[in-house]
Amino acid sequence: MEDLFDFKFITCALEDYLIKQGMNLEVAEYIGLFVNLSALILAVLVINYILRRFVIESFKTFTNRTKTTFDDFLIKSNFPKYIGQIIPIILIYSTISYILIDHQFMLKLVLFILDIYVIILVVWIFRSLLRTTRNFLKTQDEYSDKPLDSYIQVLMIFIWVVGIMFIFSEITGKSVINFAISLGAASAVLLLIFKDTILGFVASIQVSVNDIVRIGDWITFSKYGADGNVTEINLATVKVQNFDNTFTSIPTYSLISDSFQNWRGMQDSPGRRIKRAVFIKQNSVKFVSSEDLERYKKISLIAPYLEHRQKEIDKYNNTNNINKEIPINGRNQTNLGIFRKYADAYLQDHSAIHKELYLIVRHLAPTPQGIPVEILCFSRDKRWENFEYISADIFDHLIAAVPYFDLKLFESPSGDDIQRLYTNFKDAPEA
């Protein structure tokens, strides 16, 4: 009580002095109020400036001496700046009631504004801590590919909702509990307003728990034209940087409601699949004659196979007295079968092909474009540019090798082919 009286005496000293000098009571009161408020504001600004500089510099000194980066992120998120405002606010709270003791309406207004600011300041402090936590966890390997933004955004929404509830409680004079109960009646409207947020939050949890997508994954989402690496997962959207350096935003909920392709399995595997076919004209397939066989034996990759295989065939045909005057009788080799074996031997000998994964050369069902001979194997190098180079190198060779087996590749007739056919028909002698 004695301290209270002393402080009140100080705040009223100027007013009493002016009255003693013969000044009007009302004028002296307002001049004293103005001077006291000015002195308080000046003191608050000076203290706030000193404290902010002191707190920030202290934080910087502390962070330079520590090995952890968490405190570095605290500075970047303005945490010391917000903390430095606490003491000036306490100073205003402790003095304003003495300065405005005779002005109750103004006192209530100032305290009301101060209460609102304190609520917002608390929200800012929590926001700073959440941002710091998010940025720090992103530097940790075990959390670098997790959708941290989604969780932080949900917590931020929750903090702002609580803060707004306290603000409305201050404005209306109702308790926070009563205000929360009154919001229950409007829950349907709130659910409608925050529908996308709720769906995004649920999707973020499912994406994280089920490990559907991580930051850094290569995904293909044709519905949204996305084909590239995931750079960010937040509450509302997933940001994908496409390989043409454009960005695509995908609703987070679409990751669990629609179908997309995640290439992480390929990136984690020891090889990347090559699956492509060459189309052989069906009328170029034939049984191999002895002359053809001798010519094919000059191809080093398949010479041992042809020698061994032909001995087995000849032994079978001789044992069963097969009439070989007609090639279709008994067992025979075909140029297409030998080409398949050559393609297999070529892949087995290729240094860029992973031999411990699937390596298949097979026929597919005949089509109007010919017989597809499909190559299914895995390259050791999974980098996109090197993978394409390896694939092109393999098929360059196989396409060039097809004529050596008396086979022909299918190709749809072009305008030049039709023009040549027409010219030959026109120039042909009449019968």
Disulfide bonds with the S-S distance in Angstrom:
none
